[in-house]
Amino acid sequence: MALQAGIVGLPNVGKSTLFNAVSNSAKAQASNYRFCTIDPNVGLVDVPDPRLNKLAELVNPNRIVPTQIEIVDIAGLVRGASKGEGLGNKFLGNIREVDAIIHVVRCFEDENILRDEGAINPVSDKEIIDTELQLKDLESVEKKIQRTEKMAKADPKLRAELDVLMRCKDHLEKGKSIRELDLNKPERVAIADLFLLTEKPVLYVANVDEASMHTGNKYSEALKEAVKNEKAEVIIMNNSIEAQIAEMENPDDKLLFMEEYKMTEPALDRLIHSAYRLLNLYTYFTAGVQEVRAWTIHEGWRAPQAASVIHTDFEKGFIKAEVIAYEDFIQYGSEAACREAGKLRIEGKEYIVKDGDVMHFRFNV
């Protein structure tokens, strides 16, 4: 599944440094320059999951394959982007393509790092991004209202759609994002074709100075207060230190470095897990001698849909799924032992996959 989370923020807040830290396959150029990232860099990020390693210890496979999320590093936004300022149109187009937003906000002082917006103010910085996204969404909604108004006079379905569009317009004009409007599933159909920017779920990263990486500071607290009604998580981290940790290939060196900074785990792990939850994703596992592997699915997917992420033929020819709960697999130590203990279940097409299920699919094409 090519699910994407896009890293956004004003110029020089630490977006590319964060991207470098999380990305396995691509390294963005990080420099003190307004439009350092012009085309979006895309990197695949492993989702840390200790369950995968525990399964591998029991199965002893030839390889271990974690599940991944795509992280996109998008060009820095400037005030007026909705009207095409800077790289505005390109930036907003890139955001439209991602599934969720990781919004990096500068919460540190450093006179050597350029800043166009004056004194450090994370709340103002957040509002600049919000405003530009809201203005672009307002433009999209107003265009659809113009197309819909005439036809709605003769079509009751379109009158209901128009009502939703007018509510969105009113909400955006008040400086609020669509994700705060709490539209139900049928109502979302009215705006589904618009791919509105402010409908996307958001995770905030407060990029703090080294001294504040464990406790936060007045800037990160102000950001938390500003987003408390958004039901959005704020991850506090020092992007530069996280990038240094990510560059270390030797696990012992990494451990020593983290001990020096009194870290029990990289903040990146928390960030990746939070992004995973933000997208309502689950993990199921396949476990065999060839490989133990984690697979990404959406919460609520049925067994045939889950099988499709391995291969589309698995969904087309789905017959049944053999399912073992992760806890049972760990307790009994093998598929054979779980089968003997009656812990292996045969599930059909209507089975809703649970996070952590260990699965084997039977299919016929």
Backbone torsions as a table, in degrees:
resi	resn	phi	psi	omega
1	MET	NA	126.4	-177.7
2	ALA	-91.7	57.5	178.7
3	LEU	-76.5	137.7	-173.4
4	GLN	-124.8	140.7	169.1
5	ALA	-119.3	128.1	-176.7
6	GLY	-99.7	131.1	176.6
7	ILE	-87.0	120.2	-178.7
8	VAL	-127.9	168.3	178.0
9	GLY	156.5	174.0	175.4
10	LEU	-67.5	165.4	177.0
11	PRO	-61.2	144.6	173.0
12	ASN	62.3	38.5	175.5
13	VAL	-104.7	-6.6	178.8
14	GLY	109.9	21.0	-177.9
15	LYS	-66.2	-51.5	-177.0
16	SER	-69.4	-31.7	175.3
17	THR	-63.2	-41.7	177.2
18	LEU	-65.3	-42.8	179.1
19	PHE	-59.7	-44.7	178.9
20	ASN	-59.1	-35.4	-177.8
21	ALA	-71.9	-37.9	-174.2
22	VAL	-91.5	-20.4	-171.0
23	SER	-83.3	134.3	176.1
24	ASN	-86.4	-29.5	-165.8
25	SER	-117.0	-7.8	-178.6
26	ALA	-143.8	143.5	178.1
27	LYS	-119.9	118.8	179.6
28	ALA	-83.6	150.3	176.4
29	GLN	-74.9	121.1	178.7
30	ALA	-106.0	117.4	179.9
31	SER	-151.1	164.3	-177.1
32	ASN	-84.2	70.7	-172.7
33	TYR	-146.9	138.8	-167.9
34	ARG	-56.4	-49.3	-178.2
35	PHE	-116.7	58.2	-179.8
36	CYS	-60.1	-42.8	179.7
37	THR	-100.5	105.6	-176.4
38	ILE	-96.8	-51.6	170.8
39	ASP	-97.5	143.2	-176.6
40	PRO	-66.4	129.3	173.1
41	ASN	-82.8	141.1	-180.0
42	VAL	-122.2	129.9	178.7
43	GLY	-133.8	148.0	175.9
44	LEU	-92.6	131.7	-175.7
45	VAL	-117.3	124.1	174.8
46	ASP	-67.6	138.6	175.2
47	VAL	-91.9	110.5	-178.6
48	PRO	-61.0	131.1	-178.6
49	ASP	-150.7	103.0	-178.7
50	PRO	-61.3	-21.6	178.9
51	ARG	-63.2	-34.2	-179.2
52	LEU	-63.0	-43.9	-179.6
53	ASN	-68.4	-36.2	178.8
54	LYS	-66.1	-39.3	176.3
55	LEU	-64.4	-41.1	-179.2
56	ALA	-63.9	-34.8	178.2
57	GLU	-62.5	-33.0	-179.5
58	LEU	-82.5	-38.9	-173.9
59	VAL	-87.5	-30.5	-177.0
60	ASN	55.8	60.2	-175.7
61	PRO	-80.2	171.2	176.3
62	ASN	-71.3	-28.7	178.2
63	ARG	-153.3	159.4	178.1
64	ILE	-119.3	127.9	-176.7
65	VAL	-123.8	107.3	177.6
66	PRO	-74.8	161.4	172.4
67	THR	-81.3	162.8	-172.8
68	GLN	-138.4	158.6	170.1
69	ILE	-124.3	145.1	173.9
70	GLU	-85.1	130.0	175.5
71	ILE	-111.6	129.7	-177.6
72	VAL	-113.3	125.4	177.7
73	ASP	-95.4	111.4	-172.2
74	ILE	-104.0	146.4	-177.5
75	ALA	-53.6	144.7	-179.2
76	GLY	-62.9	136.5	-179.3
77	LEU	-85.4	150.8	173.3
78	VAL	-128.6	162.0	177.2
79	ARG	-58.2	132.8	-179.2
80	GLY	93.8	6.5	-178.3
81	ALA	-60.1	-33.6	-179.3
82	SER	-63.7	-20.5	177.5
83	LYS	-102.1	9.0	176.7
84	GLY	97.0	5.4	178.9
85	GLU	-64.7	147.1	-179.5
86	GLY	59.8	-128.3	175.3
87	LEU	-105.2	32.5	-169.9
88	GLY	-51.0	-54.6	-175.7
89	ASN	-62.7	-39.4	179.2
90	LYS	-66.1	-44.3	179.9
91	PHE	-59.3	-49.6	-176.4
92	LEU	-66.8	-33.3	175.8
93	GLY	-65.6	-39.0	178.3
94	ASN	-64.8	-40.8	179.2
95	ILE	-63.9	-37.5	-177.2
96	ARG	-58.8	-26.5	-174.7
97	GLU	-86.5	-14.4	-176.6
98	VAL	-90.9	163.1	-177.7
99	ASP	-89.1	-28.1	-178.7
100	ALA	-149.8	162.4	-175.8
101	ILE	-117.5	130.8	169.5
102	ILE	-105.4	106.6	-173.7
103	HIS	-96.3	109.9	-179.8
104	VAL	-88.4	128.0	-177.9
105	VAL	-123.1	131.5	179.9
106	ARG	-73.5	121.3	179.6
107	CYS	-127.5	40.4	179.4
108	PHE	-146.3	158.2	176.6
109	GLU	-106.2	134.7	176.1
110	ASP	-162.9	107.5	-175.5
111	GLU	-68.7	-13.7	-179.9
112	ASN	-84.0	-9.9	179.9
113	ILE	-105.8	121.2	-174.5
114	LEU	-57.0	145.7	176.6
115	ARG	-149.1	123.8	-177.2
116	ASP	-82.6	-20.8	-168.1
117	GLU	-97.7	15.7	177.5
118	GLY	81.6	-144.0	-176.3
119	ALA	-61.5	151.2	-179.9
120	ILE	-60.5	124.3	-179.3
121	ASN	-151.2	89.2	-175.9
122	PRO	-60.9	-33.1	-179.5
123	VAL	-67.6	-44.5	177.4
124	SER	-63.5	-41.5	179.2
125	ASP	-60.4	-44.5	178.4
126	LYS	-60.7	-42.7	-177.0
127	GLU	-66.6	-32.5	177.3
128	ILE	-61.2	-48.5	178.7
129	ILE	-61.7	-48.1	-179.7
130	ASP	-55.8	-47.0	-176.9
131	THR	-61.5	-44.0	-179.2
132	GLU	-64.6	-40.6	178.3
133	LEU	-67.5	-40.3	179.7
134	GLN	-65.2	-41.0	179.6
135	LEU	-64.0	-39.6	178.5
136	LYS	-66.8	-40.5	177.8
137	ASP	-65.6	-38.6	178.9
138	LEU	-61.2	-40.7	177.1
139	GLU	-60.4	-44.1	-179.6
140	SER	-65.6	-43.6	-178.7
141	VAL	-65.5	-43.0	-178.9
142	GLU	-63.8	-36.9	178.6
143	LYS	-65.3	-40.2	179.6
144	LYS	-71.4	-33.3	176.3
145	ILE	-60.6	-43.5	179.4
146	GLN	-61.0	-38.6	-179.7
147	ARG	-72.6	-30.4	-171.0
148	THR	-90.2	-29.7	-171.3
149	GLU	-55.5	-48.3	-176.8
150	LYS	-66.3	-44.8	-177.1
151	MET	-69.3	-27.3	-176.8
152	ALA	-66.8	-22.3	-179.5
153	LYS	-63.0	-28.5	-176.6
154	ALA	-109.4	-4.1	-175.1
155	ASP	-130.4	109.7	-178.0
156	PRO	-57.8	-36.2	179.7
157	LYS	-62.3	-40.8	179.7
158	LEU	-71.5	-26.6	176.3
159	ARG	-65.8	-38.7	176.6
160	ALA	-66.4	-38.9	177.8
161	GLU	-65.2	-41.2	179.3
162	LEU	-63.1	-38.5	178.3
163	ASP	-60.0	-42.7	178.7
164	VAL	-64.5	-42.8	-179.9
165	LEU	-62.6	-39.7	179.1
166	MET	-66.9	-36.7	176.0
167	ARG	-64.7	-40.6	178.0
168	CYS	-64.0	-41.8	179.6
169	LYS	-61.3	-46.7	179.9
170	ASP	-62.2	-41.6	-179.4
171	HIS	-63.4	-45.9	-178.6
172	LEU	-67.1	-37.8	179.4
173	GLU	-65.1	-21.9	176.7
174	LYS	-86.2	3.7	179.2
175	GLY	78.9	29.5	179.9
176	LYS	-116.4	151.9	-178.9
177	SER	-88.4	151.7	-175.7
178	ILE	-63.1	-32.0	-179.3
179	ARG	-63.7	-17.9	177.9
180	GLU	-87.1	-4.6	-176.2
181	LEU	-82.6	-15.6	177.9
182	ASP	54.9	51.2	175.0
183	LEU	-70.9	141.8	175.8
184	ASN	-81.7	175.7	-173.5
185	LYS	-60.2	-47.4	178.1
186	PRO	-61.6	-36.5	-179.4
187	GLU	-68.4	-32.9	-179.3
188	ARG	-65.3	-22.6	179.0
189	VAL	-58.6	-33.6	-177.5
190	ALA	-63.7	-26.4	-177.2
191	ILE	-117.0	5.3	-174.9
192	ALA	-58.5	-36.1	-176.6
193	ASP	-76.7	-8.5	-178.1
194	LEU	-89.8	-19.0	-179.1
195	PHE	48.6	54.8	-173.6
196	LEU	-62.8	137.9	-175.2
197	LEU	-68.5	-38.2	-175.0
198	THR	-86.1	3.9	174.1
199	GLU	-86.6	-19.0	-175.3
200	LYS	-70.6	142.0	176.8
201	PRO	-67.2	148.6	-174.6
202	VAL	-127.3	139.5	171.7
203	LEU	-121.4	128.9	-177.9
204	TYR	-97.8	138.4	173.2
205	VAL	-114.4	115.9	174.8
206	ALA	-89.2	104.8	-179.3
207	ASN	-83.4	102.7	-172.9
208	VAL	-104.6	170.7	175.2
209	ASP	-74.3	166.0	-176.6
210	GLU	-56.4	-40.2	-177.0
211	ALA	-66.9	-19.0	-174.6
212	SER	-107.7	7.6	-171.4
213	MET	-66.2	-24.4	179.1
214	HIS	-98.2	-28.4	-171.9
215	THR	-109.3	-19.4	-170.0
216	GLY	78.8	-178.8	179.5
217	ASN	-148.2	-173.4	-176.3
218	LYS	-61.7	-30.2	-179.5
219	TYR	-72.8	-44.7	179.7
220	SER	-67.3	-33.4	177.0
221	GLU	-66.3	-39.1	178.1
222	ALA	-64.2	-38.9	178.0
223	LEU	-64.9	-44.4	178.2
224	LYS	-57.8	-44.1	179.9
225	GLU	-63.0	-37.9	-176.8
226	ALA	-69.6	-27.5	-175.2
227	VAL	-107.8	8.4	-172.9
228	LYS	-61.0	-26.4	-179.8
229	ASN	-90.9	-0.1	-178.3
230	GLU	-90.3	-6.5	-174.8
231	LYS	56.9	36.3	-179.0
232	ALA	-109.7	144.1	179.7
233	GLU	-86.3	145.8	175.1
234	VAL	-116.9	119.3	177.5
235	ILE	-98.7	123.4	178.2
236	ILE	-95.0	126.3	-179.1
237	MET	-158.9	161.0	172.2
238	ASN	-105.4	106.4	-172.6
239	ASN	-60.8	-35.1	-178.5
240	SER	-65.3	-45.1	179.1
241	ILE	-65.6	-39.5	178.5
242	GLU	-62.6	-37.5	178.4
243	ALA	-65.9	-38.7	177.8
244	GLN	-63.8	-42.4	178.9
245	ILE	-61.8	-43.5	-176.8
246	ALA	-65.3	-28.1	-179.1
247	GLU	-74.8	-18.8	-176.6
248	MET	-78.2	124.4	-178.9
249	GLU	-90.2	-28.6	-179.0
250	ASN	-82.0	118.4	-178.7
251	PRO	-58.5	-34.9	179.4
252	ASP	-66.8	-41.7	177.6
253	ASP	-62.9	-41.4	-179.9
254	LYS	-62.8	-42.7	-179.3
255	LEU	-64.0	-43.6	179.0
256	LEU	-62.8	-42.1	180.0
257	PHE	-62.5	-43.4	180.0
258	MET	-67.0	-38.0	177.4
259	GLU	-62.4	-37.7	178.8
260	GLU	-60.7	-35.1	179.8
261	TYR	-98.0	12.1	177.5
262	LYS	56.4	44.0	-179.9
263	MET	-107.0	132.2	176.2
264	THR	-88.0	-24.7	176.1
265	GLU	-156.4	155.3	175.1
266	PRO	-62.2	140.2	175.3
267	ALA	-61.5	-22.8	177.9
268	LEU	-60.7	-35.7	178.7
269	ASP	-61.8	-41.5	177.8
270	ARG	-64.4	-39.8	179.6
271	LEU	-62.4	-47.0	-177.6
272	ILE	-64.9	-43.0	177.6
273	HIS	-63.1	-38.8	179.5
274	SER	-66.0	-40.9	177.8
275	ALA	-63.6	-37.9	178.7
276	TYR	-63.0	-45.4	178.2
277	ARG	-66.8	-36.8	-178.8
278	LEU	-58.0	-34.2	-178.9
279	LEU	-90.9	7.0	-179.3
280	ASN	54.4	51.2	-178.2
281	LEU	-102.3	147.5	174.6
282	TYR	-118.5	162.8	174.6
283	THR	-122.6	132.5	165.8
284	TYR	-121.5	164.9	-173.2
285	PHE	-123.6	149.6	163.9
286	THR	-116.3	138.4	-173.8
287	ALA	-135.3	111.7	178.7
288	GLY	-148.0	177.7	-177.8
289	VAL	-63.5	-36.3	-179.2
290	GLN	-68.0	-44.9	179.8
291	GLU	-161.3	151.3	165.5
292	VAL	-108.3	124.9	-169.8
293	ARG	-137.8	143.7	174.7
294	ALA	-100.9	140.5	-179.4
295	TRP	-125.9	140.3	-179.0
296	THR	-95.5	131.6	173.6
297	ILE	-138.6	168.4	173.8
298	HIS	-83.8	146.2	173.1
299	GLU	-55.6	133.8	178.2
300	GLY	93.3	-1.2	179.9
301	TRP	-71.1	143.4	174.7
302	ARG	-85.3	166.1	-173.7
303	ALA	-54.4	-45.0	179.8
304	PRO	-62.4	-37.9	177.0
305	GLN	-63.8	-42.6	179.1
306	ALA	-62.0	-38.1	179.6
307	ALA	-65.7	-28.9	-176.1
308	SER	-65.6	-23.0	-179.5
309	VAL	-73.5	-18.1	172.7
310	ILE	-80.2	-49.9	176.4
311	HIS	-164.1	141.8	-178.7
312	THR	-61.2	-29.1	178.2
313	ASP	-62.8	-29.1	-179.8
314	PHE	-64.3	-34.1	179.0
315	GLU	-77.7	-43.0	-177.6
316	LYS	-61.9	-41.8	-175.8
317	GLY	-106.1	23.4	-175.3
318	PHE	-57.1	131.1	175.8
319	ILE	-111.6	-53.6	-179.2
320	LYS	-162.7	168.1	176.1
321	ALA	-126.2	134.2	171.7
322	GLU	-94.0	122.9	-170.3
323	VAL	-125.2	132.6	172.7
324	ILE	-126.4	129.5	175.7
325	ALA	-65.2	141.6	-178.3
326	TYR	-53.4	-45.5	-177.7
327	GLU	-61.1	-37.5	178.4
328	ASP	-68.4	-39.9	179.9
329	PHE	-61.4	-43.2	179.9
330	ILE	-66.8	-40.9	-178.1
331	GLN	-65.6	-43.5	-174.8
332	TYR	-93.7	-18.9	168.6
333	GLY	90.5	-10.1	179.0
334	SER	-166.2	164.2	177.0
335	GLU	-64.7	-41.1	-178.8
336	ALA	-62.2	-43.3	-179.8
337	ALA	-66.7	-36.9	177.7
338	CYS	-66.4	-39.0	178.4
339	ARG	-62.9	-44.6	-178.8
340	GLU	-64.9	-33.9	-179.1
341	ALA	-85.3	1.1	179.6
342	GLY	76.8	22.3	-178.9
343	LYS	-97.9	-1.3	175.4
344	LEU	-96.1	122.0	-177.1
345	ARG	-107.2	147.3	172.7
346	ILE	-101.0	118.9	-177.1
347	GLU	-118.7	149.1	-178.6
348	GLY	-101.3	-160.6	-172.4
349	LYS	-65.8	-24.6	-175.9
350	GLU	-90.0	-2.3	-177.4
351	TYR	-66.7	128.1	176.6
352	ILE	-92.1	118.4	-173.8
353	VAL	-67.6	137.1	178.9
354	LYS	-100.3	151.6	177.7
355	ASP	-61.1	126.0	178.6
356	GLY	96.6	-5.7	178.5
357	ASP	-57.7	138.8	171.2
358	VAL	-101.6	120.5	-166.5
359	MET	-128.3	151.0	172.1
360	HIS	-137.7	126.9	-173.5
361	PHE	-102.0	138.8	171.0
362	ARG	-106.0	130.3	-178.3
363	PHE	-147.5	164.2	179.6
364	ASN	-146.2	124.0	-179.8
365	VAL	-116.1	NA	NA
